[in-house]
Each structure stands twice: as structure tokens, then as C-alpha cells.
Amino acid sequence: MVQEFLTETYIITNTFHNWAPIRFENRKFGPCGTEYQDEEDKLVKIWEISDKSKIGSQKIVAVTIMNSSGANWIQIHPDHKYLERELVLWIEKQLNASEDNLKIISRFHVLASDKDRVTLLSNLGYEMLGVEEYTRVRPVDMPVSEYNLPKGYVVRGVNTSQDFEKYREVMGSVFPHCGKMTEKLFKIYTSASFYNEKLDIIAVAPNDKFAAFATFRLDPVSKIVELEPVGTHPNHRKLGLASAVIFEGLKRIKQFNPAAIVILGAANNPGANRLYDKLGFTEKTEIYIMEKKIKF
């Protein structure tokens, strides 16, 4: 239901002001961290109004998502943006009702292009903390370059029935929390609707260990493709492997006729910026962090 709403709003706005459906599904199916708990459903609230076109039915106009860290997100239908102020104040009320006596901070991640929300939050006392990361888009019709591999390295898709240990090792070398991935989490992840092992690309070193990875997550309904995650093992860097696995993935996704190819949270550092610019993800939008103290 929420993913259908996110698909609908993407088609209408052609922006990523709201989450892509993949990101919402990843809340439950993500491979790293801890297993999703049913009580986390309470952090998501669906806002509905009567659907005038269908007697007795309701229509989603917004979805609010809260996080125990204080990070909050609002997904809203463009025809109902007048509700945003009410939704922000509702989130603040939930945070203020917390029994935690420590200071509480309300935090929003906002695209720079969403000027209405930036203005709203500023007027409500939120402070701009700067650029946290970027949303980057690569034109779907941009040609894909050929790549060269160092001697002895090969690129292939993941074999989910055989590769778990090596997959966890290379992921954990880049993202430490992924080093705690369990086989159960891996199986949950690979059962997600966005997952396709042929689009989960790895570079294999001469010693048969995994040296780099790039996952292309394809939402089957919206056809949005997200590049996430991507990384290279510290022992195999500066060999062009990140570029190789990404180019291979870009070649493979062409057969699926993607509606968009996007990195929803591209790191804001010189190395990542150089890599993604080189690979064609040059259409980028800043993602701001805006914060407000709720409890002092």
C-alpha cells in the first residue's frame, strides 16, 4: 500500500522528494544491522482522507516515518502539501511525549529542491546543518563505457546459494555493521521484491575472495533502479574495481528498461564525488539535515 503510494507520487512529480518504493521496502529487508521487528511498524503512520471517487473508501495522502535516532521523514502527495505543517507538529508532539528525560532532537533530511519544506522547517525553528549527502541520477539513455580488469580478477553476479560467507566478508570490510549479517538476514534480503542476484555484482580476486560489490535494486512496479550499496575491500582499492562492477550493473539493467537510475544517499566526500561524477551520476541534489531541539 505504501509502496504503491510512493510509486504514484513519483510518477506525478518525477522527483525524489518522497522516498523511492525500494527504500521503504528496505526498512524490512535490509541485509545489515538487526532483524526487523514488528513493533517498528508503529514508527510508520499512514494518513488518509475519504476518496471522493470511491464511496466508502480511503485515499493515502501522506506517510510519516520516525526513527529512534530522532530522524523523521514525511512522504506526501503533491495535492495535499498543505498538511505538511500539521505533520511536522504531530511528529514533534510524539517526540515530546517520550518518557526519555534526555534532550530530544527532531531531525529531517530534506532535498534542497524541496524549497517548500526547507522554508516550512526554517519557519518552525529548524536549523540548517549543511549537506549530509546527495541524491544522484544517471540518465537512463546514457551509454555505458567498457571497463578493464586487473589480471586475474573477474566480475559476475552473486550466487545466493553459495556466496554468503564471502559476501558478508567484503560487505563488512566497507560497512562494519554489515559484518554482523546473519544467514537469516541474507535470506530475507534476497527475498525482497527489488533483489535480483544477476544485478548484485561482485568482483572476484585471484584468490577467489570478493574484492568489490555493487547492488542494483530494481523496483518491479515503478522500474526505479537504486545503486546501493557499493564498495571495495581495503586490500583491493585503486584498481578500478568499483567502476568495473558499476559499469557491469549498468549494462545488465538495460534489459529491464528502467524508469530512473538513482543513488538515493550518495556520500558527500571527495572520493565518492569523483567516482559518481565519472560514472555519469552527474545530476545531483543536496540533501540537507535540519534539526530542532524538542527537549532541552
N, C-alpha and C positions, 0 to 999 in steps of 0.2 A: 504493500500500500504506500509506504513512504517512498520507496524507490520509484514507483510509478509517478508520484507527485514530483520528485526531483527530475525525472525524465521530461515530464510535461513542462516544467518551468525552464529547463534548459532549451527545449525546442522553441519556447516563446521568446526567451531573452537572448539566446545564443551567447550567454556569459557563464562564468563560474562563480557568480556572487553567491549562489547556493552550492551546496556540495554536489559533486557528481554522484550518481547512484552507487558507483563502486565504493566510494568512501564510506557510505552508510553501511553497506554490506560488510565492509572490512572491520567494523566495530565488533562483529561477532566471529568473523572468520580469519582475522589476522593471525599470522603464524608466531609472532613474538609476544613476550610478556606472559600474562596469566590467562587461563581459560575464561571465556566469557561466562558471567554469572547471571542468572535470571533476574536478580534484583537490579541489575544495571538497566533493565527496561524502564525503571522508574525515572531515570535521568532523561528520558525522551518523552516529550509531551506533544500530542497531535492536536492542533487547533482546527475546529471545523465550524462551518455555518450551514444553514439549510440550502440545499441545492434547488434553486427555483425551476430548473429544467426537469427535475425528477421529484415528484411529490413524495414526501416522507423520507427522502434520502439526505445524506450529509455530504459536504464537499470540503476537502482539506484546503485550508488557506495558509497554514504555516506549521512549521515543526520547530520546536526548541530542543536543543541538546545541551545538557550540562555535563560537567566533568568534575570529579572530586578534587582536581587540582585548581579549580576556580575558572577554568576555560569554558566559555559558553559560545554557542553558535545559534543563529536564527536563520532558518530556511523559510522564505516567504514567497507567496505568489505575487507577481508584479501588480496585479489588480487590487491587492489588499495591503499595500505598503503603509497605509495609514495606521495599521495595527502595530507597527514596529515599536513605537514609544511604549505602548502598553505592554508589549512582550519584554522589553528591556526592564521595565519597572517590576514586572512579575518575577523575572529571574532574580533581581536584586532582593525582592521580598523573600524568596525561597532561601537565598544565601543568608539573609539577615535573621531568619528563623532558626538557623543552625544552632545546635546546643554547644558547639565548639566555642570556647571563650577566647581563643586566639583571634588575631586580626584576620578578617576575611577580605579577599580581593576579588572583584569581578573583572574578568578579562575576556575581551573579544578579539578574534582575529578577523580583520576586515580588509577586503581588497581595496586598493587605492581608487579603482574605477567606480566603486560603490560610494559615490560622493554623498548621497543622501544619508547613508548610515554613518559615515565619518562625521558629518555635520550633527546628526542627532546625538551621537555619543559625546561629542565635544560639548554640546549644549547641556547634556546631563552630567557634566563634570568629569568625563573620562579624559585621561592624559594620554597623549600620543607618545609611545616609547620607541618609535622608529620601525625600520623594516626588519621583520623576522625572517622572511623567506619570499619566494616568488611563485606565482603561477606562470608556467611557461607552456606555450603552444607551438607545435610544429605544423606547418601547412601539410594537409594530407596528400597534396599532389606534388610535393617537393621530391625530386629524385633522391635515391639512396646511393651513397658512394660505395665503391668496393673497399674492402679492407684487407690488410695483410697481417698475418700472424707470425710471431716468432717461431723459429724452428722447434718442432716437437709439440706445439700447442694445437688443440683442436677446439672447435665450437660446436655445440649440439644443444638439443633440448633436454630438460630434466626427465629422468626415468623415475617416476614417483614410487615404483615398487622396489627400487634398488638403491637409490641415491641419498636416502635420508641422512646418514651419518656425515657424509662429505658435504652435503647441502648445509646442514647445521653448522659445520665447522667453518665454512667460508663465510656464511652469513654472520656468525658470531665474531669473526675476525674484524668485521667492519662495524657491526652493531652489537655491542656486548650483550644486550638483553636478549638478542636472538640466539645466543649461545646456550640459553636455557630451554630452547624449544624441545618439546617432547614429541614422540611419535604420534601421540593422540592429537596434539595441536597441528602437526604437519598434515595429518589425515583430514582434520576439519578444514584447514586452509585449502587443501587441494580438492575439496568437495564444493567449494564456493562456485557460484554460477559464473563468476568472472575469471576463474582459473582455467588455463589450458596449458598442459605440460609442454606442448610444442612452442608456446610463447614464453616459457620460462627458460631463458637462455643462460648457458654456463660455458665458461672457457675452462678446458681441462689441461693441466700442466703435464709435462713429460713423465712425471712420477705418478700420474693418474689422480692426483688431488685436484680439487676445484680451485681455480685461481681468480675467477671473476664471475659476476652474475648480473643479469638484468631481466626483470619480470615485466611483461606487458599484460596488464589486466584488461580484459575486454568485456564490457557490459553487453550482454546479449540483446538487450532491448534498445537502449539508446545508441549503441555502437560506439560509445566513447571508449577510447583506449587510454589507460593511465600507465605511464612508466614509473614503476615503484615496486620494489626497491632496486637500487643499482649500486655496485661497489666492487672493489678489487682487493684481494688479500694483500696485506702489507708486504709479503715476500715477493709479490709479482707486479708491483707498480712500475709505472713509467715504461711500460712495454706496449701501450696502445690497446690493452685488453678491454678496458671499459668501452672504448669506441667500437671495438670489434663486436662485442655482444649486443650493444645497442643497434648498430647497423644491421646485424643479423636479424634482430627482432623486428626492426622497421621493414625489412624485406618480407618477413613472414606475415606481418599483419595486413599487407596489401590485399591478400586474397579475401579478407573479411570486410572490405570496403568501409573502413572506419569513418565515423562522422567527425571525430576530432582525435588528435593525439596530444596528450597533455601531461605535464608534470605538475601535480597539484600543490606540492610543497617543496620546491627546489631550494636547496641550501643557498644561503647568501654568503658565499666565501669565494675568494679569487679562483681557486681550483675548479669548483663546481661551475662558476660563471664561464670560465674558459671552455670547459668541456661541453656544456649545453649550447653555448653560442656556436661552437664549431660543428655541432651535430644538427644545427638547424632549428633549435628551440629558441628562436630569437624574439618571438613575440612574448614579452614578459610583463607582468603586472605585479607591483609591490604588494605584499601582504603585511599590513601594519598590525602591531599589538597596541591595543588601547585598554587602559586599566583604570579602575576606580576603587578606592578603599571603602568597604561597606561597614566593617567593624574595625575600630582603632585599638 
